[in-house]
Amino acid sequence: MSMFGAVDLSSFAPASKPAGPSSGASAQASSDSGGAGGPAAALVVDVDASSLRDVAELSARVPVIVVLHSPRSQVSTDLAAVLERLAGQYAGRFQVARVNVDAAPEVAQALQAQAVPTVVALIAGQPVPMFQGTVAEDQLRSILDQLLEVAAANGVSGTIAVDAAAGADARSREPEETEVERAAREALEAGDFAAAEEVYTHAIAQNPGDEELKVARNQVRLAARLDGKDPHELLVAADAEPADLEAFLAGADAALSLGDVNAALGRALEAVRTHQGEERETARLRLLEFFEIIGPTAPEVAQARRRLATMLY
């Protein structure tokens, strides 16, 4: 792993320059300060431009993994959840900092994130690129292990002494998982997307007015269609075969998974415009799924609805 060469984090950098890889005793002191009695901090934090400096300062003692996500991208949300779980399993050897790119675009720009999810680590105040898109959990663990080796080589090998009181308070504010959510989560953890979709379909039949259940089912469907596929490769394939409806809609899925809402809606609308009969209806239904996932109040959805109405009527 190499450091970014053109990322300007000067406005977010720690107040005092952290130890670098050739700092010798200073680096060791930084490492010692983060040992078993290391800094008390949360394992997972939400970060924006005003708080990025805090995690940059912490990264002088403990690696900080910054995951850039968007609530409009279920893939990025799922990845953030996996990293949160792994933070606990790694016993505080790193902190996870979540950045909602919709709310903090300046942070995404500073870290040169072109899409979500993007994962960047901070080591001694400096950004280290990790990956963009999704990876399997076993591969993610391997990447984390490599990152920890890089951090140790730079004198950053502490662990977080988790603030138990703060953690308990945070847990007390978490909404209790419903039976439907539990069943769907267990199915997804087992890689059974069909079972997870069926859980939501059954719940919707009992509660037809519950819009959140419909959104969750559509997110599962999207995740199933993208499972094991590279979004960037799907986009290339879609552009190469625009007449192939399945490939073209897969490109729309890929754009949505990468957080590019306008591209996803634009591709789905184009599929509606350029196809007829059953294929047009397939494209229309995919577009309606996107509307629910993105949210009916989003301005992009309102604009796309008007364009769809013009095409159909």
Order of alpha helices (4+ residues) and beta strands (2+ residues): alpha-beta-alpha-beta-alpha-beta-alpha-beta-beta-alpha-alpha-alpha-alpha-alpha-alpha-alpha-alpha-alpha-alpha
